[in-house]
Amino acid sequence: MPPWLLSSLCCVLAARTALGGGSAAAEEEEEEKLIRVLVLLPQDDTYLFSLGRVRPAIEYAVRSLRESGSGLPPGYAFQLTYEDSACGNRALFSLVDMVALQHRRPDLLLGPVCEYAAAPVARLAAHWDVPMLSAGALAAGFGAKGGEYSHLTRVAPAYAKMGEMLLALFRHHQWSRATLLYSDSNPERSCYFAMEGVHVVFQEEAFHMAVHSFDESSRHLDIDDVVRALQTGERVVIMCASGDTIRNIMLAAHRQGMTNGEYAFFNIELFNSSSYGNGSWRRGDKHDLEAKKAYSYLQTVTLLRTVKPEFEKFSLEVKSSVQKQGLHEDDYANMFVEGFHDAILLYALALQEVLKFGFSKKDGEKIVQQTRNRTYEGIAGQVSIDANGDRYGDFSVIGMTDPEAGTQEVIGDYYGKQGRFEIRPNVKYPWNHGRLRLDESRVSEHTNNTPCKSCGLGESAVTGIVVGALLGAGLLMAFYFFRKKYRITIERRTRQEDCNMGKHRQLREDSIRSHFSAA
């Protein structure tokens, strides 16, 4: 081969190598700046946080960051993948399939919301060092972030935050006793976990509580029986159920004479949605007048609502997108929709901080740390995340300020970051001027053991006591000989039963833990 030809071939090969290397470097840089997001939410539109409802909000946030030019570092972009969590194990399977079969590990997990779906995903996220942001997983058990839930940040107020709000409200009224009444009928058990959050906070303060639950979907539910059970408990009742069930309870309480100032009722409206705890008494039926009277002793706890011009634009766009899917309802921008929008903004802020210190999107733990102890502007107002990775909750209390007209309005607000409850100025507080006559020292009749000072013992009573004492002595002697004779057999049996019970208890705890780790 002539020397000049050999030289030409070498030049061509060198050029190809240089071009190939440059191409590989460019692909690597593009991959580094591509943020893979796996969204795990249910396809089923009966959920308030279904993919159809939340997806428009997530894409609105991504689009806003891209258009602003300052939300993400130059060249970075989101790649969104949506999977049906089905509020169960499918969420975990989707994550494992993405990593094991597609060989693509997500850089960010959004969701799940349901507690039983979120628990195993959160454990795997911690193991694989992947940040997990959710507007769900609100149960008290997820508050323990030291181990298996270390990579979870909750961008909606957890149920325990609502418990802190109710604690501030109780301190305002100087109450320390409560009855917790909730419906435990749906698979995600929202009211159960909500009341658990309240119970955890009240228990830390050594409040006395009575707890009652019922299944509002049962054909055999008797609301009158539910209300009668309340009469054996405390005078301040905190309730969580659907709006219609709350109304039926208040009607039954009114008919049983419990709306005369001796009881105070609170209704929890979950998720800024009328699906849970709609506080309105009006239905346009024959019971409206009665319900209006009953609701003068009911106050509704809901998330604090703020109005920003940008929020109005956001709500209209989400509403338009959701309606195109055939969904028509009142609550298009509920807590979950807002929360997942704000989760995208939070991740973008945390990523920018991490990159400044020379880390990358793969440093999940560093990103998680930057999501905490942070306040930023969300779509509906300021969002503050505490040091534990949980959003502070701001709440409002709605009460009837005009019993004649049945007018209901916000009468007080709780600001979670400051831990402060404030009555709104220039609002007629409905329970002032002695309207409430709660006696927390009252003991229910069935537990009243106060001795009667005027009662004496008659002759027949004394005789009965003597005879009873003799019979008791005889029975004790018989029991002594019986115990002595069979003690060895009984002790052997007890040891065996204790062993079996211990194995059964451990198996049950392991089974529960595999689905959800309670606090």
C-alpha positions as CSV (number, residue, x, y, z in Angstrom):
1,M,0.0,0.0,0.0
2,P,1.4,3.4,-1.0
3,P,2.5,5.6,2.0
4,W,0.2,8.4,1.0
5,L,-2.9,6.0,1.0
6,L,-2.0,4.7,4.4
7,S,-1.7,8.2,5.7
8,S,-5.1,9.1,4.3
9,L,-6.8,6.1,5.9
10,C,-5.3,7.0,9.3
11,C,-6.7,10.5,9.0
12,V,-10.1,9.2,8.2
13,L,-10.1,6.7,11.1
14,A,-8.9,9.4,13.5
15,A,-11.7,11.8,12.3
16,R,-14.3,9.1,12.8
17,T,-13.1,8.3,16.3
18,A,-13.2,11.9,17.2
19,L,-16.7,12.3,15.9
20,G,-17.8,9.1,17.6
21,G,-16.3,10.3,20.9
22,G,-18.0,13.6,20.6
23,S,-21.3,12.0,19.9
24,A,-21.0,9.7,22.9
25,A,-20.1,12.7,25.1
26,A,-23.1,14.6,23.8
27,E,-25.4,11.7,24.6
28,E,-24.0,11.3,28.0
29,E,-24.5,15.0,28.7
30,E,-28.1,14.8,27.4
31,E,-28.8,11.8,29.6
32,E,-27.4,13.6,32.6
33,K,-29.8,16.5,32.1
34,L,-32.9,14.4,31.5
35,I,-34.9,14.1,34.6
36,R,-37.0,10.9,34.5
37,V,-40.1,11.2,36.6
38,L,-42.3,8.2,37.4
39,V,-45.9,9.2,38.4
40,L,-47.7,6.5,40.4
41,L,-51.4,7.4,40.7
42,P,-54.6,5.4,40.1
43,Q,-56.3,5.4,36.7
44,D,-59.7,5.0,38.4
45,D,-61.4,8.4,38.3
46,T,-63.4,7.7,41.5
47,Y,-60.3,8.8,43.3
48,L,-59.8,12.5,43.9
49,F,-56.1,12.0,43.0
50,S,-56.6,10.0,39.8
51,L,-54.2,10.4,36.9
52,G,-56.9,12.1,34.9
53,R,-57.3,14.8,37.6
54,V,-53.6,15.3,38.6
55,R,-51.8,14.9,35.2
56,P,-52.9,18.4,33.9
57,A,-51.5,20.0,37.1
58,I,-48.1,18.3,36.8
59,E,-47.8,19.2,33.1
60,Y,-48.8,22.8,33.9
61,A,-46.0,23.0,36.4
62,V,-43.4,21.5,34.0
63,R,-44.6,23.9,31.3
64,S,-44.3,26.9,33.6
65,L,-40.8,26.0,34.6
66,R,-39.8,25.6,31.0
67,E,-41.4,28.9,29.9
68,S,-39.9,30.9,32.8
69,G,-36.4,30.0,31.8
70,S,-35.2,30.1,35.4
71,G,-37.0,27.2,37.1
72,L,-34.6,24.6,35.8
73,P,-30.8,24.7,35.1
74,P,-30.0,25.3,31.4
75,G,-30.5,22.2,29.3
76,Y,-32.4,20.2,31.9
77,A,-35.8,18.8,31.0
78,F,-38.5,16.5,32.6
79,Q,-39.5,13.2,31.0
80,L,-42.8,12.1,32.5
81,T,-44.0,8.5,32.7
82,Y,-47.4,7.7,34.1
83,E,-48.3,4.4,35.6
84,D,-51.5,3.1,37.2
85,S,-50.9,2.5,40.9
86,A,-54.4,1.1,41.4
87,C,-54.0,2.2,45.1
88,G,-52.2,-1.1,45.7
89,N,-49.2,-3.3,44.9
90,R,-49.3,-2.3,41.2
91,A,-47.4,0.9,42.2
92,L,-44.5,-1.2,43.5
93,F,-44.6,-3.5,40.5
94,S,-44.4,-0.6,38.1
95,L,-41.3,0.8,39.8
96,V,-39.6,-2.6,39.9
97,D,-40.4,-3.3,36.2
98,M,-39.0,0.1,35.1
99,V,-35.7,-0.6,36.8
100,A,-35.4,-4.4,36.3
101,L,-36.9,-4.8,32.8
102,Q,-36.4,-1.5,31.2
103,H,-33.0,-0.8,32.9
104,R,-34.1,2.8,33.6
105,R,-34.1,4.1,37.2
106,P,-36.3,7.1,37.8
107,D,-34.8,10.3,39.2
108,L,-38.0,11.3,40.9
109,L,-41.1,9.5,42.2
110,L,-44.4,11.4,42.4
111,G,-46.9,9.5,44.5
112,P,-48.4,7.1,45.4
113,V,-51.1,8.7,47.6
114,C,-52.8,5.6,49.2
115,E,-51.1,4.6,52.4
116,Y,-50.9,0.9,51.5
117,A,-49.5,1.6,48.1
118,A,-47.0,4.2,49.3
119,A,-45.4,2.2,52.1
120,P,-43.5,-0.4,50.0
121,V,-42.6,2.2,47.3
122,A,-41.2,4.5,49.9
123,R,-39.0,1.7,51.3
124,L,-37.6,0.9,47.9
125,A,-37.0,4.6,47.1
126,A,-34.9,4.9,50.3
127,H,-33.0,1.7,49.3
128,W,-32.3,3.0,45.7
129,D,-31.7,6.6,46.8
130,V,-34.6,8.0,44.8
131,P,-36.4,11.1,46.0
132,M,-40.2,10.5,46.6
133,L,-42.6,13.5,46.7
134,S,-46.2,12.9,47.4
135,A,-49.4,14.8,48.2
136,G,-50.5,11.6,50.0
137,A,-49.1,9.0,52.4
138,L,-50.6,11.3,55.1
139,A,-50.9,8.6,57.9
140,A,-49.0,9.1,61.1
141,G,-46.7,6.1,60.4
142,F,-45.0,7.9,57.6
143,G,-43.8,10.6,60.0
144,A,-40.9,8.4,61.1
145,K,-38.4,9.5,58.5
146,G,-35.2,8.1,60.2
147,G,-35.2,4.8,58.4
148,E,-37.4,3.2,55.7
149,Y,-39.2,6.4,54.8
150,S,-36.2,8.6,54.7
151,H,-36.6,9.7,51.1
152,L,-40.3,10.7,51.4
153,T,-41.3,14.4,51.4
154,R,-45.0,15.1,51.9
155,V,-46.2,18.2,50.0
156,A,-49.7,18.1,51.6
157,P,-50.4,18.5,55.3
158,A,-50.2,15.1,57.0
159,Y,-53.1,14.1,59.3
160,A,-51.0,14.8,62.4
161,K,-50.7,18.4,61.2
162,M,-54.5,18.6,61.4
163,G,-54.3,17.1,64.8
164,E,-52.0,20.0,65.8
165,M,-54.6,22.4,64.5
166,L,-57.3,20.8,66.6
167,L,-55.0,20.8,69.6
168,A,-54.6,24.6,69.2
169,L,-58.4,25.0,68.9
170,F,-59.0,22.9,72.0
171,R,-56.5,25.0,73.9
172,H,-58.4,28.1,72.7
173,H,-61.6,26.7,74.3
174,Q,-59.7,25.2,77.2
175,W,-61.0,21.7,76.5
176,S,-59.1,18.5,77.1
177,R,-61.7,15.7,76.3
178,A,-63.1,14.6,73.0
179,T,-65.1,11.9,71.2
180,L,-63.7,10.8,67.8
181,L,-66.3,9.5,65.4
182,Y,-65.4,8.3,61.9
183,S,-66.5,6.2,59.0
184,D,-64.2,3.3,58.1
185,S,-65.9,2.1,55.0
186,N,-63.6,2.7,52.0
187,P,-60.4,0.8,51.0
188,E,-58.0,3.7,51.4
189,R,-59.5,4.4,55.0
190,S,-59.0,8.1,54.8
191,C,-61.1,8.9,57.8
192,Y,-59.5,6.2,59.9
193,F,-56.0,7.6,59.2
194,A,-57.2,11.2,59.7
195,M,-58.5,10.3,63.2
196,E,-55.4,8.4,63.9
197,G,-53.4,11.6,63.3
198,V,-55.7,13.5,65.7
199,H,-55.5,10.7,68.3
200,V,-51.7,10.6,68.2
201,V,-51.5,14.4,68.9
202,F,-54.2,14.3,71.6
203,Q,-52.6,11.3,73.3
204,E,-49.3,13.1,73.6
205,E,-51.2,15.8,75.6
206,A,-52.9,13.2,77.8
207,F,-56.3,14.2,76.5
208,H,-59.2,11.8,77.4
209,M,-60.8,10.4,74.3
210,A,-63.7,8.1,73.4
211,V,-63.5,6.6,69.9
212,H,-66.4,5.3,67.8
213,S,-66.4,4.0,64.2
214,F,-69.1,2.9,61.8
215,D,-69.5,1.7,58.2
216,E,-71.5,4.3,56.3
217,S,-71.8,2.0,53.3
218,S,-73.6,-0.7,55.4
219,R,-77.3,-1.3,54.7
220,H,-77.8,-2.0,58.4
221,L,-76.3,1.3,59.6
222,D,-78.6,3.0,62.1
223,I,-77.6,6.6,62.6
224,D,-79.8,6.9,65.7
225,D,-77.7,4.2,67.3
226,V,-74.5,6.0,66.3
227,V,-75.8,9.2,68.0
228,R,-77.0,7.4,71.1
229,A,-73.4,6.0,71.5
230,L,-72.1,9.6,71.4
231,Q,-74.2,10.4,74.5
232,T,-72.1,8.0,76.6
233,G,-68.9,9.8,75.6
234,E,-67.4,13.3,75.7
235,R,-69.3,16.5,75.0
236,V,-66.9,17.7,72.2
237,V,-67.3,15.4,69.1
238,I,-64.9,15.4,66.1
239,M,-66.4,13.7,63.1
240,C,-65.1,12.4,59.7
241,A,-67.5,11.0,57.1
242,S,-69.2,12.0,53.9
243,G,-71.2,15.2,53.8
244,D,-74.5,13.4,53.6
245,T,-73.7,11.2,56.6
246,I,-72.5,14.2,58.6
247,R,-75.9,15.8,57.9
248,N,-77.8,12.7,58.9
249,I,-75.8,12.6,62.2
250,M,-76.6,16.2,63.0
251,L,-80.3,15.7,62.2
252,A,-80.4,12.7,64.6
253,A,-78.4,14.7,67.2
254,H,-80.9,17.5,67.0
255,R,-83.9,15.2,67.4
256,Q,-82.3,13.6,70.4
257,G,-81.8,17.0,72.1
258,M,-78.0,17.3,71.6
259,T,-78.0,20.7,69.9
260,N,-78.9,22.8,72.9
261,G,-75.4,24.0,73.9
262,E,-74.3,20.9,75.9
263,Y,-72.5,19.4,72.9
264,A,-70.1,20.9,70.3
265,F,-69.6,19.2,67.0
266,F,-66.6,19.5,64.6
267,N,-66.6,18.1,61.1
268,I,-63.4,17.4,59.2
269,E,-63.5,18.3,55.5
270,L,-60.7,16.4,54.0
271,F,-58.6,17.4,50.9
272,N,-60.5,20.7,50.2
273,S,-63.2,18.5,48.6
274,S,-66.9,18.3,49.2
275,S,-66.6,14.5,48.9
276,Y,-65.5,14.3,52.5
277,G,-67.2,16.4,55.1
278,N,-69.1,19.0,53.1
279,G,-70.1,21.4,55.8
280,S,-73.2,22.8,54.1
281,W,-76.6,22.1,55.7
282,R,-78.6,23.0,52.6
283,R,-79.9,20.2,50.3
284,G,-83.2,21.6,49.1
285,D,-85.2,18.9,50.8
286,K,-87.8,18.9,53.6
287,H,-85.1,18.6,56.3
288,D,-83.4,21.9,55.4
289,L,-85.0,23.9,58.2
290,E,-84.2,21.3,60.8
291,A,-80.6,20.9,59.5
292,K,-80.1,24.6,59.7
293,K,-80.9,24.6,63.4
294,A,-78.7,21.6,64.0
295,Y,-75.7,23.1,62.1
296,S,-75.6,26.1,64.5
297,Y,-73.6,23.7,66.8
298,L,-71.4,22.3,64.0
299,Q,-68.1,23.8,62.9
300,T,-66.1,22.5,59.9
301,V,-62.3,22.2,59.7
302,T,-60.9,22.7,56.2
303,L,-57.7,23.7,54.6
304,L,-57.1,27.4,54.4
305,R,-58.0,28.7,51.0
306,T,-56.0,31.5,49.4
307,V,-56.7,33.2,46.1
308,K,-54.0,34.3,43.7
309,P,-54.4,35.5,40.1
310,E,-52.2,32.7,39.0
311,F,-54.3,30.2,40.9
312,E,-57.4,31.2,39.0
313,K,-55.6,30.7,35.7
314,F,-54.3,27.3,36.9
315,S,-57.8,26.2,38.1
316,L,-59.4,27.1,34.7
317,E,-56.8,25.2,32.8
318,V,-57.0,22.1,35.0
319,K,-60.8,22.3,34.8
320,S,-60.7,22.5,31.0
321,S,-58.3,19.5,30.7
322,V,-60.4,17.4,33.1
323,Q,-63.7,18.2,31.4
324,K,-62.3,17.0,28.1
325,Q,-61.9,13.6,29.7
326,G,-65.6,13.6,30.5
327,L,-65.3,14.4,34.2
328,H,-67.7,17.1,35.5
329,E,-67.6,18.0,39.2
330,D,-67.2,20.9,41.6
331,D,-63.7,20.3,42.9
332,Y,-61.2,20.4,40.1
333,A,-58.3,22.0,42.1
334,N,-58.4,19.9,45.3
335,M,-55.5,19.4,47.7
336,F,-53.9,16.6,45.6
337,V,-54.0,18.6,42.4
338,E,-52.3,21.6,44.0
339,G,-49.9,19.4,45.9
340,F,-48.4,17.5,42.9
341,H,-48.1,20.8,41.0
342,D,-46.1,22.2,43.9
343,A,-44.0,19.0,44.2
344,I,-42.5,19.7,40.7
345,L,-41.6,23.2,41.8
346,L,-40.0,21.9,45.0
347,Y,-37.9,19.3,43.2
348,A,-36.6,21.9,40.7
349,L,-35.5,24.2,43.6
350,A,-33.8,21.3,45.4
351,L,-32.0,20.2,42.3
352,Q,-30.6,23.7,41.6
353,E,-29.2,23.8,45.2
354,V,-27.6,20.3,44.8
355,L,-26.0,21.2,41.5
356,K,-24.4,24.3,43.0
357,F,-22.5,22.1,45.4
358,G,-21.2,19.9,42.6
359,F,-23.6,17.0,43.0
360,S,-25.9,15.6,40.4
361,K,-29.5,14.4,39.9
362,K,-28.3,10.9,41.0
363,D,-27.5,12.1,44.5
364,G,-31.0,11.5,45.8
365,E,-30.3,11.9,49.5
366,K,-28.8,15.3,48.9
367,I,-31.9,16.4,46.9
368,V,-34.2,15.1,49.7
369,Q,-32.2,17.2,52.2
370,Q,-32.8,20.3,50.1
371,T,-36.5,19.8,50.1
372,R,-36.7,20.2,53.8
373,N,-36.7,23.3,56.0
374,R,-37.8,25.3,53.0
375,T,-40.5,27.8,52.2
376,Y,-41.4,28.6,48.6
377,E,-44.3,30.0,46.5
378,G,-46.8,27.4,45.4
379,I,-49.7,27.7,43.1
380,A,-52.1,28.7,45.8
381,G,-49.7,30.5,48.2
382,Q,-46.7,29.9,50.4
383,V,-45.6,26.3,51.0
384,S,-43.5,25.5,54.0
385,I,-41.8,22.1,54.6
386,D,-40.5,21.3,58.0
387,A,-37.2,19.7,59.0
388,N,-38.9,16.2,58.9
389,G,-40.0,16.6,55.3
390,D,-43.7,17.3,56.1
391,R,-45.6,20.3,54.9
392,Y,-47.0,22.6,57.6
393,G,-50.8,22.8,57.5
394,D,-52.8,26.0,57.4
395,F,-56.4,25.4,58.3
396,S,-59.7,27.4,58.6
397,V,-62.7,26.8,60.8
398,I,-66.2,27.5,59.3
399,G,-69.1,28.2,61.5
400,M,-72.7,29.5,61.4
401,T,-72.6,33.2,62.1
402,D,-76.2,33.9,61.5
403,P,-78.5,31.1,62.8
404,E,-81.6,32.8,61.3
405,A,-80.3,33.0,57.8
406,G,-78.1,29.9,58.1
407,T,-75.0,31.9,57.0
408,Q,-71.7,30.0,57.3
409,E,-68.4,31.7,57.0
410,V,-64.8,31.3,58.1
411,I,-64.5,32.4,61.7
412,G,-60.9,31.4,62.5
413,D,-57.6,30.4,61.0
414,Y,-54.7,28.2,62.1
415,Y,-51.2,28.9,60.8
416,G,-49.1,25.7,61.1
417,K,-45.6,27.1,60.9
418,Q,-46.3,29.5,63.7
419,G,-48.6,27.1,65.6
420,R,-51.1,29.9,66.1
421,F,-54.9,29.9,66.0
422,E,-56.7,33.2,65.5
423,I,-60.3,34.2,65.5
424,R,-61.0,36.5,62.5
425,P,-61.8,40.1,63.4
426,N,-65.3,41.6,62.7
427,V,-66.8,38.1,62.6
428,K,-69.6,37.1,65.0
429,Y,-68.2,34.0,66.7
430,P,-71.2,31.6,67.0
431,W,-70.3,30.0,70.4
432,N,-69.8,33.2,72.4
433,H,-72.0,34.6,75.1
434,G,-72.7,31.4,76.9
435,R,-74.2,29.4,74.0
436,L,-72.0,26.5,75.0
437,R,-72.5,24.9,78.4
438,L,-69.9,22.1,78.2
439,D,-69.2,20.3,81.5
440,E,-66.0,18.4,81.0
441,S,-66.2,17.1,84.6
442,R,-69.4,15.3,83.8
443,V,-69.2,11.5,84.0
444,S,-71.6,9.4,82.0
445,E,-74.3,7.7,83.9
446,H,-73.1,4.3,83.0
447,T,-69.7,5.0,84.5
448,N,-70.9,7.1,87.5
449,N,-69.6,5.5,90.7
450,T,-70.2,8.4,93.0
451,P,-71.6,7.0,96.4
452,C,-75.0,8.0,97.5
453,K,-74.6,9.8,100.9
454,S,-78.2,9.4,101.9
455,C,-78.3,5.6,101.3
456,G,-78.0,3.2,104.3
457,L,-77.7,-0.5,104.6
458,G,-80.8,-2.4,105.8
459,E,-80.9,-5.6,107.9
460,S,-81.4,-7.8,104.8
461,A,-78.3,-6.3,103.2
462,V,-76.2,-7.0,106.2
463,T,-77.4,-10.6,106.2
464,G,-76.6,-11.0,102.5
465,I,-73.1,-9.7,103.1
466,V,-72.4,-12.2,105.9
467,V,-73.7,-15.2,103.9
468,G,-71.8,-14.1,100.8
469,A,-68.6,-13.9,102.8
470,L,-69.0,-17.4,104.1
471,L,-69.7,-18.8,100.6
472,G,-66.7,-16.9,99.3
473,A,-64.4,-18.4,101.9
474,G,-65.6,-21.9,101.0
475,L,-64.9,-21.3,97.3
476,L,-61.4,-20.0,98.0
477,M,-60.5,-23.1,100.0
478,A,-61.8,-25.4,97.2
479,F,-59.9,-23.4,94.6
480,Y,-56.7,-23.7,96.7
481,F,-56.8,-27.5,96.7
482,F,-57.8,-27.7,93.0
483,R,-54.9,-25.4,92.1
484,K,-52.4,-27.4,94.1
485,K,-53.4,-30.7,92.5
486,Y,-53.3,-29.4,88.8
487,R,-50.6,-26.7,89.0
488,I,-48.0,-28.7,87.1
489,T,-50.4,-29.5,84.3
490,I,-51.6,-26.0,84.0
491,E,-48.1,-24.4,84.0
492,R,-47.0,-26.8,81.3
493,R,-50.0,-26.0,79.1
494,T,-49.6,-22.2,79.7
495,R,-46.0,-22.3,78.6
496,Q,-47.0,-24.1,75.4
497,E,-49.8,-21.7,74.7
498,D,-47.6,-18.7,75.3
499,C,-45.1,-20.0,72.8
500,N,-47.8,-20.5,70.2
501,M,-49.4,-17.1,70.8
502,G,-46.0,-15.4,70.4
503,K,-45.4,-17.1,67.1
504,H,-48.9,-16.1,65.9
505,R,-48.4,-12.4,67.1
506,Q,-45.1,-12.2,65.3
507,L,-46.6,-13.6,62.1
508,R,-49.4,-11.0,62.2
509,E,-47.0,-8.1,62.9
510,D,-44.8,-9.2,60.0
511,S,-47.8,-9.4,57.7
512,I,-49.0,-5.9,58.7
513,R,-45.5,-4.5,58.3
514,S,-45.2,-5.8,54.8
515,H,-48.1,-3.5,53.8
516,F,-47.7,-0.5,56.1
517,S,-45.5,0.4,59.1
518,A,-47.6,2.1,61.7
519,A,-46.1,4.7,64.0
